[in-house]
């Protein structure tokens, strides 16, 4: 029982650390280098963020699998949920795995929902913007150099999502760890 909570806590902490290292540090820090053009930084950033999302998906899969495979109480609650064992919504009582994750691990579910939003909508939109920045910096021969596209609000939304995701992941890791230390898992 405690092993599932420990695995999920470590996965959430590693996931949060990866997001903090890339989104909250590397992403803006590279643009302070006088030797790196904006177009080159954006081009490198595209690859880095798609790589980050692969790491995030792996951490999510590890945490979710550990928690969803954890033993359930007779009332249907997860015994690896930080001590909460209210009835209903678990896979053991016939509910969906997504419903079980949301009910028993809301912070992890929030981080997961944000990741899905980023993968489906925000990252592709930012990727298109990055391509426009790179093309503006390197026009075809004979074409006039177009002005760089403006920084859209979607970029700020992405940053806000990253901050909320990190807070949710750290909250999940901290509460799961506290429950383990208290012997409630």
N, C-alpha and C positions, 0 to 999 in steps of 0.2 A: 504494500500500500504506500509506504513512504518512498519507495524507489521511484514510483511514477511521479510523485510530486517533486522529488529531487531532480529527476531527468527534465521535467517541464520547467522547473525553476532555472536550471543551468542553461537550457535551450533559450529561455526568454532573456536571461542575462547576456548570453553570447549574442543573440539577435540585437538586443539594445546596444551592446558595445559596437557591433558592426555598423549600425545606423549612426551612432554618435561619431564614430571614427570617419565615416565617409560623408554623410549628409551634413553633419554639424561642424566638421573640421576641414577635411580634405577639399570638399567642394568649393568652399570660398577661399581657402588658403592658397590654392594653386594660382588664383588670379592675382595674388600679390607678387608673384615672381616677375621681375622685369624682363626675363628672357623668354617667357612663354606668352605667345599672342593669345588674344581672346578666342580666336577661331580654333587654335590648337588646344587650348584648355577645354573648350566646349566639346571638341571632337573626342578628346580623351575622356572627358566626363561622361559622355554617352556610353562608352564601353564600361566604365567603372560602375555606373548605376545599374546597367543591365546585369553585371556581375553581382552587385550587391543584392539585387532582387533574387537571384538564384540562391544566394546564401540565406536570405530571409525565408524563402520557400522551404529550404532544407530544415531550418530551425523550427519553422511552424509545423512541418510534417513530424519532426521528432517529438515536439511538445504535445501535439494533438494525439499522436499514436500512443504515447506513454499514458496520457490522461484517459483516453478512451478505452484503453486496455486495462485500466486499473479496476480492481474489484469494486462492485457496487454494493451498497447496503440493501437490506431487505425492502426498504421503502423506495429504492431506486436512486438514491443519492450516491455520488462518488465518494469513496473513502479517501481519495487523494485530492479533495477539493478544498483543503485548508480547514477542515472541520465541519463544513456545511453538509448536512445530510437530509435536507428537506425532500419531500416526496415528489416524484414525477419527472418526466423529461429525459430520462437516461436511456441508453441503449439497452440496458438490462430489462427495462420495463416496457420496451417496444417503441420508444421515442426515437427520433432521428439522431444521428451522431452530431449534426450541426446544432440541434436544439440542446443536446447534452452539454456541448462545449460552451454555448452561450449561457445556459443556466448556471453551470457550476464554475465557470471560469470567465466571467464577463470582461475582465481586463485583457486577457489573452484573445478573446473573441473580438474585442474592439480593435486591437492591433492587427488581427487577421483581416478584419473588414477594411481597415485602412490600406493594408497591403493590396487587397483585391482592387480597391478603388484606384490605387496608384498604377497597378499593372494594366487595368482595363482602360483607364481614361487619362490620368495625369501624366504618366511616363510617356505614352505615345504622343500626347500633345506637346510635351517638352522636347521629345525627340525630334518632332517636326520643326520646332523652333530652333533647335540646335543645328539641324540641317540647313535652315535658312541663314543662320549666322555664318556657317562655314561657307556656303555658296556666295554670300555677300562679300566675304573676305577674299574669295578666289573665283572671280567671274571667268567665263569662257573668253578665249581670245577674241578681241574686237568688240565685246559687249561692254557697255559702260558699267562701272561699279555701282551696284544698287546700295541704297542706304541700309544699314543693319536694322533688323526688325526691332520694334520697341519691346521692352521687358514687360510681359503681360502679367496680369494679376494671378494667373494660374501658377506662376512660379512661387508667389507668396503663399498660395493655398497649399502647394506641395510642401513648403517649409513648415507651415503650420501643422500639416498632417504628420510630418516626421517628428515634430516636437511632441504631439499628442501620443503618437505611437511609442516613442521612447518612454514617456511617463507611464503609459499603460503597461509596457513590458517590465519596467523596473518595479512597478506596483505589484504585478503578478509574481515576479521573482522574490520580492521582499516578503509578501504575505505568505507565499508557499514556504519560504525558508523559515519564517517565524513559526508557522504551524508545525513544521518538522522539528524545530528546536523545542517547542512546547509539547511535543509528543502527541499532537492531535491528528496526525495523518495515519 
